[in-house]
Amino acid sequence: MNKYLILSAALCLSACGFHLKGTGGLDNALPYRSWAVEGSQMRQPLENALRRSGDVDLQAAKPEVTVRITGYDQKKDTSAINIGGNTLEYLLTLRVEAQAYRKGETLGAPILVQVHRHMDYADSEILGKREEEAQIWRDMQQDAARQLVRRLAYLPKR
């Protein structure tokens, strides 16, 4: 009986289009094969996301498209405080601006990605919270890179 219940649950989930995060791939393949990334701290996460998206060459001597990171901003704001005025929660915001270029000319509109995360905070756990914050920033960079790649898939093919 349990076998049938598990089987029917699996069939229902697969029928509705459910898939685990990171296993769906891109609906649209990237319009160009060779890419170059220029920019700041987003270079490595963006190159990794491009590699995961499919058959992409990042080592080409003359890439078809260059993605230039034109803006990168990390912001940490207090989101909640207690009655004593101590911080209980921070809002972390990552803002990335990028532009794609082909043969020196802009390709499509500038791309803006914003990623927000909330982080609980306690003064008694300061060392652990520093590590947690660093991990959250890395995850946010990876998320922003995946969003950029999804948007790059819709660039016009010239």
Secondary structure, DSSP 4 states (H G I P E B T S, - for coil): -HHHHHHHHHHHHHHTT---TTSS--SS--S-SBEEEESSTTHHHHHHHHHHTSS-BS--SS-SEEEEEEEEEEEEEEEEE-TTS-EEEEEEEEEEEEEEEETTEEEEEEEEEEEEEEEE--GGGHHHHHHHHHHHHHHHHHHHHHHHHHHHTTSPP-
